[in-house]
Amino acid sequence: MKFLADELEALESAHLRRSLRQHDDQPGRLIEVDAKPRLNFSSNNYLGLALRPELVEAARESLEMGTGSTASRLVTGNLGLHEDLELALAKFHGCEAVRLFNSGYQANIGLISAVAGPGDLILSDQLNHASVIDGCRLSKAEIRVYPHSDPQAVAAELQASHSGGRRFVISDSVFSMDGDMAPLRELREVCDQHEAFLIVDEAHAVGALGPTGAGICAMAGIRPDALVGGLGKSFGSMGGYVAGSVDLCEFLLNRARSFVFSTALPPAVAAASLAAVALLSKSAGDDLRATLNDRIDQMRDGLQALSLLSSGAGQSPIFPILTGSPAKTLECSQGLLDRGFFCQGIRPPTVEKGKSRLRVALSALHQPEDVEELLAALSEVV
Ligand SMILES: *Cc1c(COP(=O)(O)O)cnc(C)c1O
């Protein structure tokens, strides 16, 4: 397969070839890169939970049950821990039920391909996460990508389409590469007017944002027909879930292929997630969210002063710093590394051509002086 080497070569010369870095220390506020500790501004560990003793201890205790769940939930893999976690998440979201998946990616592809099919219409935001895009493709429904966060365009599409099938509108709540938020109230209204279902992917929001950490739908005071959450980011563990009605979750148990045909999460992961939900439901969660919000405010004001604040950013821990070309992006990322900061550059195909960027991800683990120093370094390298 000689074409592989050719394609890799082409990626290399376009500054688009990717490689792995090894991080053997648990990345927290600091992360070791090239054998030196750097301030970590690239992880999704928004609340620092991946390091919490409560989670580590819960995982350790569960090891009595062994390391693997041994089968899918529908065969022999269904543990009390999985059911407890689904109940705890349903309570966290104030919804009827939750269906757990092995990752956010699997939740999206399982959900979307189960509820939508040939003859149906899906309207999907231009900047939705890759797992949403893949779920839409798997469903074989007709897919129309609408301009980013444009409820009028959604309304016009729904108005014009008379396919007779089911209609779905799908949006991330916080967009992973821009940190901006979808106009969820408007989307809910448009869906209600045109009899469409609303699916919202809250992977970046759950745990960290919104009142009690329940996400942006809760903040906007709306209920989607299905909410997708992730346990690998603010919850510091791994997994994904769909929150909604009992019927939806029963349906997914029967029809979501990534649920039916995949080994259940191991006990240690489910136990860590359960401990995370318990922690984030208490005042400790409120404290962590308040700290994160302080850092977000500081970053927003600092970037504004440097004229580096992207429009729409400033309400979530994700801040894009647009750098343009892949080469310039790599140079800026290296410049930050030289100054003691790890901040990953993002290039096509993760973002559109010409929109390469540094992506700063804040965490409640950061100290105010960490953010201050990053701002100073950014003013030098960008
Ligand atoms: C991270 C992310 C996912 C995927 O979640 P994993 O648990 O990492 O597979 C899905 N959707 C969005 C919006 C995400 O940011």
The ligand as an SDF file (V2000), in Angstrom:
LIG
                    3D

 15 15  0  0  0  0  0  0  0  0999 V2000
  -15.3710   15.3030   23.2970 C   0  0  0  0  0  0  0  0  0  0  0  0
  -16.6630   15.3960   22.5750 C   0  0  0  0  0  0  0  0  0  0  0  0
  -17.3380   14.2570   22.1740 C   0  0  0  0  0  0  0  0  0  0  0  0
  -16.7440   12.8860   22.3090 C   0  0  0  0  0  0  0  0  0  0  0  0
  -16.7100   12.4760   23.6190 O   0  0  0  0  0  0  0  0  0  0  0  0
  -15.6990   11.3040   24.0340 P   0  0  0  0  0  0  0  0  0  0  0  0
  -16.2150   10.8570   25.3350 O   0  0  0  0  0  0  0  0  0  0  0  0
  -14.3440   11.9510   24.0940 O   0  0  0  0  0  0  0  0  0  0  0  0
  -15.7830   10.2710   22.9750 O   0  0  0  0  0  0  0  0  0  0  0  0
  -18.5740   14.4060   21.5730 C   0  0  0  0  0  0  0  0  0  0  0  0
  -19.1030   15.6120   21.3590 N   0  0  0  0  0  0  0  0  0  0  0  0
  -18.4640   16.7480   21.7090 C   0  0  0  0  0  0  0  0  0  0  0  0
  -19.1060   18.0640   21.4550 C   0  0  0  0  0  0  0  0  0  0  0  0
  -17.2150   16.6680   22.3180 C   0  0  0  0  0  0  0  0  0  0  0  0
  -16.5770   17.7710   22.6460 O   0  0  0  0  0  0  0  0  0  0  0  0
  1  2  1  0
  2  3  1  0
  2 14  2  0
  3  4  1  0
  3 10  2  0
  4  5  1  0
  5  6  1  0
  6  7  2  0
  6  8  1  0
  6  9  1  0
 10 11  1  0
 11 12  2  0
 12 13  1  0
 12 14  1  0
 14 15  1  0
M  END
$$$$
